[in-house]
Amino acid sequence: MGFGKQVNVMRKKNKMTLQELSAASNVSASMLSQIEREEKNPTIQVACQIAEALNTTLSALLDQQEKREVVVIRKDERPIYVDEKSGFQRHLLSPSVPSRGIEFVLNIIPPNKESGIFPAHKAGVKEYIFVKSGKLRVELGHGTFFEELEAGDSFFFEADTAHRFINITNDECHYFLVIDSSQYMK
């Protein structure tokens, strides 16, 4: 099931109208309708706003895996989201089992590009970053805090604030991201 169809299923499961989801996500009802009909592919920021408004994760909307104890995700089968504007790539490395509340992601930012601004998660959600290659500028709270990270550096933050990631080099930046929303999922 594609992203748009999954948004439609989750919206109906939450008994929300398009207008209610629009108000909660700050995405126009007409854009949501086009996304649900899979006529439009949203930017990663818009997709995250929709996921937050539906009280779920982007990974859960991208890929519904059945619950089981052992899951193998082959390289050519993992869910990948590419922002068509910036080229930002999000590779889901963990199974998408929303009730477990942990997402393991590889993000790739093209040279001198950025992720765009991710909306604040619910209180209690934590993010852990490990920079595999390149240099990464992390901005929190609409630029009120920033840190520059190099290959091998790690970073942790409470993700209940807006955040964005910027590649400040002329090479691709690869970083691993773990999103822990397990406390929120209890």
C-alpha positions in Angstrom: 0.0 0.0 0.0 1.4 3.4 -1.0 2.0 6.4 1.3 -1.2 8.2 0.2 -3.4 5.1 0.6 -1.9 4.5 4.1 -2.7 8.1 5.1 -6.3 7.6 4.0 -6.6 4.3 6.0 -5.0 5.9 9.1 -7.2 9.1 8.8 -10.3 7.0 8.7 -9.1 4.7 11.5 -8.7 7.9 13.6 -12.2 9.0 12.5 -10.8 12.3 11.1 -12.2 14.3 8.2 -9.8 15.8 5.6 -10.5 19.2 7.2 -9.6 17.9 10.7 -6.4 16.3 9.4 -5.6 19.6 7.6 -6.0 21.6 10.8 -3.9 19.2 12.8 -1.1 18.9 10.2 -1.1 22.4 8.8 -1.4 20.9 5.3 -4.3 22.0 3.0 -7.2 19.7 2.6 -6.8 19.8 -1.2 -3.2 18.8 -0.9 -4.2 16.0 1.5 -6.8 14.8 -0.9 -4.3 14.7 -3.8 -1.8 12.8 -1.5 -4.5 10.3 -0.5 -5.4 9.7 -4.2 -1.6 9.4 -4.8 -1.6 12.2 -7.3 1.0 14.1 -5.3 4.1 13.0 -3.5 4.6 15.3 -0.4 8.0 16.6 0.7 9.5 14.8 3.6 8.5 17.7 6.0 4.9 17.6 4.9 4.9 13.8 5.2 6.2 14.2 8.8 3.5 16.8 9.6 0.9 14.3 8.4 2.4 11.5 10.5 2.5 13.6 13.6 -1.1 14.7 13.1 -2.2 11.0 12.8 -0.2 10.1 15.9 2.0 7.7 14.0 5.5 7.6 12.5 6.6 8.4 9.0 8.0 4.8 8.8 4.6 3.4 9.7 2.9 5.3 6.9 5.6 4.2 4.4 5.7 0.5 5.2 3.2 -1.7 7.1 5.1 -4.8 8.2 3.2 -7.5 10.0 4.4 -8.2 13.5 6.8 -11.0 13.9 9.9 -11.8 15.9 12.4 -12.0 13.0 12.3 -9.6 10.1 14.8 -9.4 7.3 14.8 -6.3 5.1 16.7 -6.8 1.9 18.7 -3.8 0.6 16.5 -3.6 -2.6 13.3 -4.0 -0.6 13.7 -1.4 2.1 11.4 1.6 2.1 13.1 4.6 0.7 11.7 8.1 0.6 13.3 10.6 -1.7 12.4 14.3 -1.5 12.1 15.3 -5.1 13.0 19.0 -4.4 16.2 18.5 -2.4 17.3 14.9 -3.2 17.2 14.1 0.6 16.9 10.3 1.0 15.4 8.5 4.0 16.2 4.7 4.0 14.2 2.8 6.7 16.6 0.1 8.0 14.4 -1.3 10.8 11.1 -3.0 10.4 8.1 -0.7 10.6 6.4 -2.0 13.7 4.8 1.1 15.2 4.0 -0.4 18.6 7.7 -1.0 19.3 8.5 2.7 18.9 12.0 2.5 17.5 13.0 3.5 14.0 16.5 3.0 12.6 17.1 5.1 9.5 19.9 6.0 7.1 19.6 9.6 5.8 21.6 10.8 2.8 21.8 14.5 2.1 23.2 15.6 -1.3 26.1 18.2 -1.3 25.1 21.6 0.1 21.4 20.5 0.6 19.3 20.0 3.7 16.5 17.9 5.1 14.1 20.9 5.5 12.5 21.5 8.8 11.0 18.5 10.6 8.1 19.4 12.9 8.5 18.8 16.7 7.6 15.2 17.8 5.5 14.5 20.8 7.1 15.0 24.2 9.3 12.1 25.2 10.5 11.3 21.7 14.3 11.1 21.4 16.6 11.1 18.4 20.1 9.7 18.2 22.5 10.5 15.3 25.7 9.0 14.1 27.5 10.7 11.2 29.0 8.0 8.9 30.5 10.4 6.3 30.6 14.1 5.6 29.7 17.0 7.8 26.3 17.7 9.3 24.9 20.8 10.8 22.0 20.1 13.2 19.6 23.0 13.9 17.1 22.8 16.7 14.2 25.2 17.5 14.2 27.1 14.2 18.0 27.8 14.5 18.0 28.8 18.2 20.6 25.9 18.7 23.0 24.4 16.3 25.9 22.0 16.3 28.3 20.9 13.5 29.1 17.2 13.4 31.9 15.4 11.5 32.2 11.7 10.5 32.3 9.6 13.6 30.5 12.1 15.8 27.3 11.2 17.7 24.5 13.5 18.8 21.4 13.0 21.0 18.4 15.4 21.5 14.9 15.5 22.8 12.9 15.7 19.6 9.9 17.7 20.8 11.3 20.8 19.0 11.5 21.6 15.3 14.7 20.3 13.8 16.6 20.2 10.5 19.8 18.8 9.1 22.1 20.5 6.7 25.0 19.1 4.7 27.7 21.8 4.8 30.1 20.1 2.4 30.5 19.5 -1.3 30.2 15.7 -0.8 27.2 13.6 0.2 26.5 13.4 4.0 25.4 10.0 5.3 24.1 9.7 8.9 22.3 7.1 10.9 19.3 8.2 12.9 17.5 6.3 15.7 14.1 7.7 16.6 12.9 6.4 20.0 9.2 7.0 20.6 8.8 3.9 22.8 8.0 6.0 25.9 5.2 7.7 24.0 3.9 4.4 22.6 3.3 2.9 26.1 
